């Protein structure tokens, strides 16, 4: 990986992990907005805890040099669920936040997609495909 790709990778990894870790406090402490969101989508309280745990693992893996690809895929999975919930049930603005949570979810999605792309050769199935191609 080139120097500029490594810098881009770290930038995306730190952005995604920071947002994921920042929201954990609200999920695990039962903040009013988190409880509202997960009640509205029918997953309170266990969905809130499970989502928080997956986000915690994703953030830790994103910050790991050799497992960033796995953290990116986990983050993409969990944040895709959040985006679908926003677009189908919650709306873009939740409890008057002006769309902040939706924007943060989009930022995590874009940053995680960037990490997955930059580390695509480390993803086991894709690595096999790249290894079998004559480049």
Number of C-alpha atoms within 10 A of each C-alpha: 10 7 8 9 13 14 12 16 24 18 14 24 28 17 19 31 25 14 16 24 17 11 16 19 13 16 22 17 11 16 11 10 14 20 18 16 20 20 14 13 14 11 15 16 15 11 15 20 18 14 20 21 15 17 25 20 18 29 25 17 22 30 19 14 11 11 16 26 29 22 27 29 20 20 30 22 16 18 23 16 14 20 21 12 18 20 12 11 12 19 14 19 14 16 12 8 11 11 15 13 17 22 14 18 24 17 17 26 23 16 25 32 19 19 27 25 15 18 22 15 17 18 17 12 11 13 14 12 11 14 11 9 8 5 5
